[in-house]
């Protein structure tokens, strides 16, 4: 008889154990369990995880919209204060110009020695008007600084969740303005 090893047929059994994913007899149960596992994972993700993620995204979006709306409101208020300041400044200048013009017309009719006296009065009134203008300007600028520090404090509080002190905010704004 011929040697079985030489003819290519073997009387010995092939390997006793086959790697389970490669065993053709377990393909159907593996596919069933794969489908069940995937379906369960899909249901869990769709019903539990994705709605929570969607809620968080929507909440963040709403918070951002609210913050932007508040920032726009504060910006409009700041613009309004600045417009009021410009208007007050223009009124003060117009009033000062009116006073000066009236005084010059009146002085043109008076004598020379009175002219020096009236010029002194005009200078005093101009100084007073400039002082009012400077006072109005400093008040307006002070209120703009307070508004800016309130806005910056609110924004920092909303962004990082910690409320900075007023001194920290003012110091940061002054440092930023110096740059």
C-alpha positions in Angstrom: 0.0 0.0 0.0 1.0 3.5 -0.6 2.0 5.8 2.1 -0.9 8.2 2.9 1.4 11.1 3.4 2.8 10.7 0.0 -0.5 10.6 -1.8 -1.8 13.7 -0.1 -4.7 12.1 1.8 -4.3 12.1 5.5 -5.8 9.6 7.9 -5.2 11.9 10.8 -8.0 14.3 11.9 -7.6 18.0 11.1 -7.0 20.4 14.0 -9.5 19.6 16.7 -10.4 23.2 17.6 -11.2 26.0 15.1 -11.2 29.7 16.1 -14.9 30.4 16.7 -15.3 33.5 14.5 -13.9 31.4 11.6 -15.9 28.3 12.3 -18.6 28.1 9.6 -21.0 26.2 11.8 -21.3 29.2 14.2 -21.8 31.9 11.5 -25.6 32.1 11.9 -25.7 32.4 15.7 -22.9 35.0 15.5 -24.8 37.0 13.0 -28.0 36.8 15.2 -26.1 38.0 18.3 -24.4 40.7 16.2 -27.8 42.0 15.0 -29.3 41.8 18.6 -26.3 43.6 20.1 -26.2 46.3 17.4 -30.0 46.8 17.6 -29.8 47.2 21.4 -26.9 49.6 21.1 -28.9 51.6 18.5 -32.0 51.8 20.7 -30.0 52.9 23.8 -28.2 55.6 21.8 -31.3 56.8 20.1 -33.6 56.8 23.2 -31.1 57.8 26.0 -27.8 59.3 24.8 -28.8 61.3 21.8 -31.7 63.2 23.5 -29.5 64.2 26.3 -26.7 65.4 24.0 -29.4 67.3 22.0 -30.7 69.0 25.1 -27.3 70.1 26.2 -26.5 71.5 22.7 -29.9 73.3 22.6 -29.4 74.7 26.1 -25.9 76.0 25.2 -27.3 77.5 22.0 -30.1 79.3 24.0 -27.6 80.6 26.6 -25.4 82.0 23.8 -28.4 83.7 22.2 -29.4 85.2 25.5 -25.8 86.4 26.2 -25.6 87.9 22.7 -28.9 89.7 23.2 -27.8 91.0 26.5 -24.5 92.2 25.0 -26.4 94.0 22.2 -28.7 95.6 24.8 -25.7 96.8 26.8 -24.0 98.0 23.6 -27.2 100.0 22.7 -27.3 101.5 26.1 -23.7 102.5 25.9 -24.3 104.0 22.5 -27.2 105.9 23.9 -25.1 107.3 26.8 -22.4 108.3 24.4 -25.0 110.0 22.1 -26.4 111.9 25.1 -22.8 112.9 26.0 -22.2 114.2 22.5 -25.5 116.0 22.5 -24.7 117.7 25.9 -21.3 118.6 24.7 -22.7 120.2 21.5 -25.4 122.0 23.5 -22.8 123.3 25.9 -20.6 124.5 23.0 -23.6 126.1 21.3 -24.6 127.8 24.5 -21.0 129.0 25.1 -20.9 130.3 21.5 -24.2 132.1 22.0 -23.0 133.7 25.2 -19.8 134.9 23.6 -21.6 136.3 20.5 -24.1 138.2 22.7 -21.3 139.6 24.8 -19.3 140.7 21.8 -22.3 142.5 20.3 -23.0 144.3 23.6 -19.3 145.2 24.1 -19.1 146.8 20.6 -21.4 149.6 21.7 -19.5 150.4 24.9 -16.5 152.6 25.4 -12.8 151.4 25.5 -12.3 151.2 29.2 -15.5 149.2 29.6 -14.3 146.9 26.9 -11.5 145.5 29.1 -14.0 144.9 31.9 -16.4 143.1 29.6 -13.6 141.0 28.1 -12.7 139.8 31.6 -16.4 138.8 32.1 -16.4 136.9 28.9 -13.2 135.1 29.8 -14.7 134.1 33.2 -17.9 132.8 31.5 -15.8 130.9 28.9 -13.8 129.3 31.7 -17.1 128.4 33.5 -18.5 126.9 30.3 -15.3 124.9 29.7 -15.4 123.7 33.3 -19.0 122.6 32.8 -18.0 120.9 29.5 -15.1 119.2 31.3 -17.3 118.2 34.2 -20.0 116.8 31.8 -17.3 115.0 29.8 -15.7 113.5 32.9 -19.2 112.4 34.3 -20.0 110.8 30.9 -16.6 109.1 30.7 -16.9 107.9 34.3 -20.3 106.4 33.6 -19.0 104.7 30.4 -16.2 103.2 32.4 -18.6 101.9 35.0 -20.9 100.5 32.3 -17.9 98.9 30.6 -16.7 97.4 33.9 -20.2 96.0 34.7 -20.4 94.5 31.2 -17.0 93.0 31.4 -17.7 91.6 34.9 -21.0 90.1 33.7 -19.4 88.6 30.6 -16.5 87.1 32.7 -19.0 85.7 35.2 -21.0 84.1 32.4 -18.0 82.7 30.6 -16.0 81.3 33.5 -18.7 81.0 36.2 -16.7 82.9 38.8 -17.6 86.4 39.7 -14.5 88.7 39.6 -14.3 91.7 42.1 -14.9 95.2 40.8 -11.3 96.1 41.5 -10.0 93.1 39.4 -12.3 94.1 36.5 -11.2 97.8 36.7 -7.6 96.9 36.9 -7.9 94.6 33.9 -9.7 97.3 31.9 -7.1 99.9 32.8 -4.3 97.5 31.8 -6.0 96.7 28.5 -6.6 100.4 27.8 -2.9 101.1 28.5 -1.9 98.5 25.9 
